[in-house]
Amino acid sequence: MSEITRVTPGVRMSKATIFNGVAYLCGQVPDNSDCGIKDQARNMLEKVDALLKEVGSDRNHVLSVIVYLRDMKDFAGFNSVWDTWFEEGHAPARACVETRLARPELLCEVSVTAAVIAK
């Protein structure tokens, strides 16, 4: 039976959980919440890159993403950043929903599942 690995476990959640070669990242939000959607998206995806590296993966091995936007009016702006983040042919399965986020200044959040490629 495979073991579950928890990366930086806390009381409420872990930064990531790995099981059977798949990493499930906790929701990632931007650190720079005092700017527009494009800058928030770039910052958030940089954080995803760092966490993917920490779990032994990278953006080319992302399997699935759920994008949460505070307002669908930011859909095009978010996608203008998103569309440059993946190499051609490596876009994951994706859903995008409008929802209220944890803090009103946050415009986006992502939940990422990725294949682990290195230990």
N, CA, C and O of each residue as an XYZ file, in Angstrom:
476
protein
N       0.845     -1.184      0.000
C       0.000      0.000      0.000
C       0.887      1.243      0.000
O       1.868      1.311      0.741
N       0.545      2.214     -0.824
C       1.316      3.454     -0.912
C       1.092      4.327      0.307
O       0.013      4.345      0.900
N       2.132      5.042      0.658
C       2.060      5.976      1.781
C       1.565      7.331      1.290
O       1.762      7.693      0.130
N       0.933      8.062      2.168
C       0.547      9.442      1.896
C       1.630     10.332      2.478
O       1.991     10.200      3.648
N       2.147     11.239      1.659
C       3.140     12.209      2.116
C       2.462     13.566      2.231
O       1.808     14.024      1.294
N       2.618     14.197      3.370
C       2.049     15.531      3.583
C       3.200     16.535      3.662
O       4.112     16.390      4.476
N       3.139     17.541      2.814
C       4.185     18.561      2.745
C       3.767     19.740      3.618
O       2.721     20.350      3.398
N       4.596     20.051      4.610
C       4.335     21.140      5.562
C       2.921     21.041      6.134
O       2.102     21.939      5.940
N       2.640     19.941      6.844
C       1.301     19.799      7.413
C       1.069     20.790      8.543
O       1.966     21.087      9.332
N      -0.136     21.284      8.597
C      -0.535     22.196      9.662
C      -1.810     21.690     10.299
O      -2.267     20.584     10.009
N      -2.373     22.495     11.158
C      -3.615     22.123     11.836
C      -4.764     22.051     10.838
O      -5.572     21.122     10.884
N      -4.839     23.024      9.940
C      -5.961     23.126      9.006
C      -5.716     22.402      7.688
O      -6.628     21.798      7.123
N      -4.463     22.467      7.198
C      -4.177     21.862      5.896
C      -2.680     21.686      5.723
O      -1.878     22.226      6.485
N      -2.324     20.919      4.706
C      -0.933     20.763      4.288
C      -0.735     21.585      3.021
O      -1.690     21.837      2.287
N       0.522     22.011      2.759
C       0.792     22.726      1.510
C       0.514     21.838      0.311
O       0.085     22.316     -0.739
N       0.760     20.552      0.469
C       0.478     19.575     -0.583
C       0.362     18.205      0.059
O       0.881     17.959      1.148
N      -0.333     17.319     -0.643
C      -0.428     15.921     -0.254
C      -0.072     15.092     -1.484
O      -0.544     15.365     -2.587
N       0.766     14.077     -1.281
C       1.200     13.244     -2.403
C       0.788     11.811     -2.130
O       1.007     11.284     -1.039
N       0.184     11.180     -3.141
C      -0.247      9.791     -3.033
C      -0.183      9.158     -4.413
O      -0.673      9.731     -5.386
N       0.418      7.979     -4.500
C       0.511      7.232     -5.759
C       1.048      8.068     -6.916
O       0.554      7.965     -8.038
N       2.055      8.892     -6.649
C       2.681      9.664     -7.712
C       1.906     10.882     -8.177
O       2.216     11.458     -9.219
N       0.900     11.276     -7.409
C       0.108     12.454     -7.743
C       0.159     13.428     -6.570
O      -0.036     13.043     -5.417
N       0.427     14.703     -6.884
C       0.480     15.750     -5.867
C      -0.773     16.607     -5.947
O      -1.187     17.033     -7.025
N      -1.360     16.849     -4.801
C      -2.546     17.690     -4.669
C      -2.114     18.923     -3.880
O      -1.858     18.837     -2.679
N      -2.034     20.058     -4.549
C      -1.573     21.284     -3.901
C      -2.739     21.982     -3.213
O      -3.868     21.957     -3.703
N      -2.452     22.608     -2.072
C      -3.487     23.412     -1.432
C      -3.768     24.625     -2.318
O      -2.956     24.967     -3.177
N      -4.888     25.261     -2.119
C      -5.242     26.438     -2.901
C      -4.152     27.492     -2.811
O      -3.654     27.795     -1.727
N      -3.786     28.047     -3.956
C      -2.749     29.072     -4.012
C      -3.389     30.406     -4.377
O      -4.159     30.501     -5.334
N      -3.061     31.427     -3.605
C      -3.537     32.785     -3.865
C      -2.325     33.696     -4.018
O      -1.230     33.350     -3.576
N      -2.512     34.846     -4.634
C      -1.382     35.764     -4.791
C      -0.994     36.403     -3.465
O      -1.827     36.581     -2.576
N       0.290     36.743     -3.350
C       0.769     37.524     -2.204
C       0.497     39.006     -2.409
O       0.327     39.757     -1.449
N       0.456     39.418     -3.680
C       0.317     40.835     -4.019
C      -1.134     41.167     -4.329
O      -1.495     41.356     -5.491
N      -1.954     41.239     -3.316
C      -3.385     41.425     -3.521
C      -3.798     42.886     -3.675
O      -4.989     43.196     -3.658
N      -2.825     43.784     -3.825
C      -3.141     45.209     -3.986
C      -3.005     45.660     -5.441
O      -2.767     46.838     -5.705
N      -3.157     44.719     -6.395
C      -2.994     45.039     -7.813
C      -4.083     44.338     -8.620
O      -4.982     43.713     -8.057
N      -3.992     44.449     -9.929
C      -5.008     43.899    -10.813
C      -4.853     42.407    -11.062
O      -3.928     41.763    -10.566
N      -5.783     41.877    -11.845
C      -5.851     40.438    -12.077
C      -4.587     39.884    -12.728
O      -4.138     38.802    -12.348
N      -4.005     40.579    -13.684
C      -2.830     40.038    -14.372
C      -1.651     39.886    -13.420
O      -0.982     38.853    -13.423
N      -1.394     40.897    -12.613
C      -0.284     40.808    -11.656
C      -0.570     39.776    -10.576
O       0.331     39.047    -10.161
N      -1.817     39.707    -10.117
C      -2.157     38.682     -9.127
C      -1.986     37.286     -9.723
O      -1.467     36.388     -9.062
N      -2.419     37.104    -10.961
C      -2.296     35.793    -11.602
C      -0.832     35.398    -11.759
O      -0.466     34.260    -11.468
N       0.010     36.325    -12.217
C       1.446     36.024    -12.376
C       2.064     35.607    -11.044
O       2.773     34.604    -10.970
N       1.794     36.380     -9.992
C       2.347     36.077     -8.676
C       1.866     34.729     -8.170
O       2.650     33.946     -7.636
N       0.594     34.461     -8.335
C       0.029     33.193     -7.874
C       0.655     32.016     -8.619
O       0.972     30.997     -8.006
N       0.835     32.144     -9.925
C       1.419     31.058    -10.710
C       2.903     30.870    -10.392
O       3.414     29.756    -10.502
N       3.600     31.932    -10.003
C       4.983     31.786     -9.521
C       5.002     30.941     -8.250
O       5.887     30.104     -8.073
N       4.033     31.157     -7.370
C       3.931     30.350     -6.151
C       3.632     28.893     -6.487
O       4.171     27.987     -5.850
N       2.784     28.660     -7.474
C       2.482     27.300     -7.910
C       3.756     26.643     -8.432
O       4.044     25.496     -8.094
N       4.529     27.371     -9.264
C       5.798     26.838     -9.770
C       6.700     26.378     -8.629
O       7.260     25.283     -8.676
N       6.837     27.215     -7.607
C       7.710     26.889     -6.475
C       7.203     25.655     -5.729
O       8.000     24.798     -5.345
N       5.906     25.554     -5.521
C       5.355     24.407     -4.801
C       5.451     23.141     -5.651
O       5.718     22.061     -5.123
N       5.235     23.264     -6.956
C       5.413     22.104     -7.831
C       6.843     21.583     -7.748
O       7.062     20.374     -7.668
N       7.806     22.482     -7.768
C       9.212     22.080     -7.659
C       9.457     21.373     -6.329
O      10.160     20.365     -6.273
N       8.873     21.910     -5.265
C       9.054     21.322     -3.932
C       8.535     19.886     -3.863
O       9.097     19.063     -3.140
N       7.470     19.575     -4.606
C       6.897     18.234     -4.559
C       7.449     17.321     -5.651
O       7.034     16.167     -5.760
N       8.380     17.826     -6.457
C       8.994     16.993     -7.492
C       8.226     16.980     -8.800
O       8.169     15.956     -9.481
N       7.637     18.110     -9.153
C       6.884     18.205    -10.392
C       7.196     19.530    -11.078
O       8.094     20.258    -10.657
N       6.461     19.832    -12.119
C       6.582     21.113    -12.800
C       5.301     21.375    -13.584
O       4.421     20.516    -13.651
N       5.201     22.550    -14.170
C       3.953     22.927    -14.840
C       3.609     22.044    -16.035
O       2.439     21.939    -16.402
N       4.607     21.406    -16.647
C       4.321     20.510    -17.770
C       3.701     19.196    -17.330
O       3.274     18.403    -18.169
N       3.644     18.953    -16.021
C       3.058     17.726    -15.495
C       1.788     17.982    -14.680
O       1.335     17.120    -13.927
N       1.229     19.174    -14.842
C      -0.040     19.496    -14.184
C      -1.150     18.722    -14.884
O      -1.260     18.741    -16.110
N      -1.962     18.048    -14.095
C      -3.039     17.213    -14.627
C      -4.368     17.951    -14.689
O      -5.112     17.843    -15.664
N      -4.651     18.699    -13.637
C      -5.957     19.339    -13.519
C      -5.841     20.600    -12.672
O      -5.060     20.651    -11.722
N      -6.618     21.611    -13.022
C      -6.634     22.866    -12.269
C      -8.070     23.353    -12.146
O      -8.846     23.281    -13.099
N      -8.408     23.842    -10.979
C      -9.649     24.592    -10.798
C      -9.241     26.029    -10.536
O      -8.486     26.307     -9.605
N      -9.742     26.942    -11.359
C      -9.468     28.373    -11.220
C     -10.690     28.999    -10.561
O     -11.825     28.783    -10.988
N     -10.440     29.769     -9.528
C     -11.503     30.504     -8.839
C     -11.273     31.990     -9.101
O     -10.207     32.519     -8.786
N     -12.258     32.657     -9.670
C     -12.182     34.100     -9.898
C     -13.238     34.793     -9.052
O     -14.369     34.320     -8.937
N     -12.855     35.914     -8.464
C     -13.830     36.678     -7.685
C     -14.946     37.190     -8.587
O     -16.106     37.267     -8.181
N     -14.575     37.542     -9.830
C     -15.549     38.094    -10.768
C     -15.183     37.638    -12.181
O     -14.034     37.783    -12.600
N     -16.133     37.099    -12.902
C     -15.874     36.624    -14.259
C     -15.464     37.747    -15.210
O     -15.012     37.473    -16.322
N     -15.613     38.991    -14.797
C     -15.123     40.081    -15.646
C     -13.601     40.003    -15.790
O     -13.036     40.597    -16.708
N     -12.940     39.280    -14.896
C     -11.486     39.116    -14.951
C     -11.056     37.895    -15.766
O      -9.862     37.603    -15.847
N     -12.000     37.181    -16.367
C     -11.711     35.949    -17.109
C     -10.684     36.182    -18.218
O      -9.706     35.441    -18.310
N     -10.886     37.179    -19.046
C      -9.963     37.441    -20.161
C      -8.587     37.861    -19.649
O      -7.570     37.412    -20.177
N      -8.544     38.708    -18.637
C      -7.260     39.142    -18.071
C      -6.494     37.989    -17.463
O      -5.284     37.868    -17.652
N      -7.202     37.135    -16.726
C      -6.558     35.959    -16.147
C      -6.016     35.060    -17.256
O      -4.873     34.608    -17.188
N      -6.829     34.804    -18.267
C      -6.410     33.917    -19.353
C      -5.236     34.468    -20.149
O      -4.459     33.695    -20.709
N      -5.091     35.784    -20.209
C      -3.948     36.349    -20.935
C      -2.630     35.977    -20.258
O      -1.601     35.869    -20.925
N      -2.653     35.782    -18.950
C      -1.471     35.313    -18.217
C      -1.397     33.792    -18.291
O      -0.342     33.229    -18.585
N      -2.505     33.138    -18.028
C      -2.580     31.675    -18.024
C      -2.085     31.085    -19.333
O      -1.329     30.114    -19.333
N      -2.509     31.669    -20.450
C      -2.202     31.110    -21.760
C      -0.709     31.128    -22.083
O      -0.267     30.405    -22.976
N       0.063     31.930    -21.382
C       1.516     31.960    -21.609
C       2.269     31.093    -20.602
O       3.480     30.908    -20.727
N       1.567     30.569    -19.616
C       2.217     29.821    -18.534
C       2.597     28.413    -18.950
O       3.607     27.887    -18.482
N       1.818     27.795    -19.811
C       2.091     26.428    -20.244
C       2.746     26.415    -21.612
O       2.445     27.245    -22.470
N       3.655     25.453    -21.805
C       4.195     25.211    -23.132
C       3.072     24.627    -23.986
O       2.175     23.957    -23.474
N       3.130     24.886    -25.277
C       2.109     24.373    -26.181
C       1.987     22.849    -26.035
O       2.986     22.130    -26.003
N       0.757     22.386    -25.950
C       0.501     20.958    -25.822
C       0.500     20.439    -24.397
O       0.297     19.243    -24.190
N       0.724     21.306    -23.392
C       0.796     20.864    -22.001
C      -0.318     21.431    -21.118
O      -0.250     21.319    -19.894
N      -1.325     22.030    -21.716
C      -2.421     22.585    -20.913
C      -3.175     21.450    -20.219
O      -3.474     20.436    -20.849
N      -3.485     21.607    -18.935
C      -4.194     20.558    -18.194
C      -5.705     20.645    -18.404
O      -6.205     21.571    -19.042
N      -6.408     19.681    -17.867
C      -7.854     19.803    -17.737
C      -8.099     20.976    -16.784
O      -7.348     21.166    -15.828
N      -9.146     21.760    -17.044
C      -9.346     22.958    -16.234
C     -10.818     23.305    -16.119
O     -11.592     23.138    -17.061
N     -11.184     23.792    -14.946
C     -12.498     24.383    -14.722
C     -12.259     25.791    -14.185
O     -11.249     26.044    -13.528
N     -13.172     26.692    -14.459
C     -13.048     28.066    -13.954
C     -14.413     28.489    -13.435
O     -15.413     28.415    -14.148
N     -14.441     28.934    -12.180
C     -15.702     29.326    -11.558
C     -15.570     30.689    -10.897
O     -14.487     31.101    -10.482
N     -16.683     31.364    -10.813
C     -16.741     32.629    -10.075
C     -17.210     32.328     -8.661
O     -18.187     31.607     -8.458
N     -16.501     32.889     -7.682
C     -16.854     32.629     -6.288
C     -16.303     33.726     -5.386
O     -15.399     34.462     -5.779
N     -16.832     33.830     -4.212
C     -16.275     34.713     -3.207
C     -15.017     34.045     -2.655
O     -15.033     32.852     -2.351
N     -13.936     34.801     -2.524
C     -12.682     34.248     -2.012
C     -12.495     34.640     -0.550
O     -13.294     35.400     -0.003
N     -11.451     34.127      0.081
C     -11.245     34.292      1.522
C     -11.120     35.754      1.954
O     -11.551     36.121      3.047
N     -10.531     36.584      1.095
C     -10.399     38.017      1.390
C     -10.900     38.805      0.183
O     -10.653     38.394     -0.950
N     -11.586     39.907      0.386
C     -12.178     40.637     -0.739
C     -11.162     41.184     -1.745
O     -11.513     41.404     -2.904
N      -9.928     41.407     -1.335
C      -8.916     41.952     -2.252
C      -8.318     40.879     -3.174
O      -7.647     41.208     -4.152
N      -8.562     39.602     -2.864
C      -8.081     38.520     -3.722
C      -8.972     38.409     -4.950
O     -10.198     38.372     -4.843
N      -8.340     38.355     -6.114
C      -9.083     38.255     -7.363
C      -9.079     36.842     -7.937
O      -9.922     36.510     -8.770
N      -8.116     35.991     -7.491
C      -8.006     34.644     -8.065
C      -7.374     33.674     -7.072
O      -6.665     34.062     -6.144
N      -7.658     32.410     -7.306
C      -7.067     31.306     -6.555
C      -7.071     30.092     -7.476
O      -7.939     29.970     -8.340
N      -6.108     29.198     -7.294
C      -6.103     27.963     -8.074
C      -5.902     26.763     -7.159
O      -5.247     26.849     -6.121
N      -6.478     25.654     -7.570
C      -6.275     24.367     -6.935
C      -5.683     23.457     -8.004
O      -6.279     23.269     -9.065
N      -4.505     22.890     -7.725
C      -3.720     22.190     -8.742
C      -3.466     20.733     -8.345
O      -3.162     20.437     -7.190
N      -3.594     19.838     -9.314
C      -3.219     18.443     -9.171
C      -2.174     18.155    -10.232
O      -2.360     18.512    -11.396
N      -1.062     17.506     -9.843
C       0.046     17.282    -10.784
C       0.678     15.916    -10.566
O       0.659     15.369     -9.464
N       1.238     15.381    -11.646
C       2.007     14.149    -11.557
C       3.372     14.459    -10.968
O       4.001     15.451    -11.336
N       3.832     13.614    -10.055
C       5.164     13.757     -9.473
C       6.143     13.062    -10.402
O       5.922     11.917    -10.798
N       7.239     13.758    -10.757
C       8.199     13.197    -11.712
C       9.552     12.922    -11.079
O      10.390     12.251    -11.682
N       9.780     13.429     -9.869
C      11.070     13.240     -9.186
C      10.827     13.156     -7.697
O       9.846     13.701     -7.189
N      11.713     12.476     -6.996
C      11.606     12.390     -5.535
C      12.585     13.323     -4.899
O      12.656     13.402     -3.673
